[in-house]
């Protein structure tokens, strides 16, 4: 199947300083490449750059895709006070954007009525609507227009006629050896890459399918559960790695045993 290649540091509560790689994936989601958040860049100095404000159409919405609570700031500044914590999957209404330096900040309102600023970073928020899938052994966010069928395995399918032409299969077992043999569709191996799922990094494999499509998959065991995540796309020579990574970046494994964040804790940064 696949082998774990790196163990990353445990995720901390995020300040809105993450940079990185969910952009291509959820379309203008901006998710899921995936992986643990990179090191935060230095805060922009208020005196070193002029701020530019851009009105945002009423009703514009983003969704929180970070898997740990995110700091909602009182001002468009990484060092500003915390106004609230934003949880995974939260829906936010955007009223304005500002660019006080190289980064873009969004002024948002939560469904509970809290207002503040969040960094417009694809590892933090998605501009593409997402839906939640919650099971006993994992949680993830996926594009809301995808359809979901089955139990175990569970199959997600992109909208009919969508350019991504994607089918995502998730299956669990008690041992990796009990998961389906890969690839699910006959094809020739076309390389490997690393992928972040939870707080660990695993090997992701790619195939060029005999039917003219492409397939990517990762399988591993975490705790008492073995997982398989497999993405098949029609009419592609290679899989959309950014799409696959973006979805997997939103995954929370074994949610019942995951520690509950302390709401009084101060997020890093």
HUKA-V167361 format. One line per field, one symbol per residue. ss: DSSP state (@ for helix, = for strand, . for the rest). phi: phi as a letter, one per 40 degrees, with the letter a starting at -180 (. if undefined). burial: # if it has 9 or more other ideal C-beta (glycine too) atoms within 8 Angstrom, else .. Layout:
BEGIN
ss->???
phi->???
burial->???
END
This chain:
BEGIN
ss->...====......=.....................................=============.....====........=====....=========.....======....=====.....==...=====...======...====...====........========..@@@........===========..==========....=========..=========.......@@@@@@@@@..==................
phi->.abcbabccdcbdcccbcbibcdcccgcch...chcdcccccdccdccaccbbbcbddgcbbbcbccbdbccccacaccccccabbcdgcbbccbabbbcacbbbbcbbccchcbibbccbccbbbccdbbcbbbcbababadccccbbhbacbbbbcddgcdcfbbbbbbbacadcccdcbccbdabdbhbacacbgbbbbcbbbbccccgcabbabbabbgcbcbbbbbbbcgbcbcccccccccccccbcfdcbcccccccccccg
burial->##.#...#..#.##########..##..#########..#...#....#......#....#############..###.#.#####.#######.#####..#.####.#...#.################.#...#######..#.#....######...#..#########..#..#..####.#......#####.##########...########.#..#########..#.##################.....#.....#.#
END
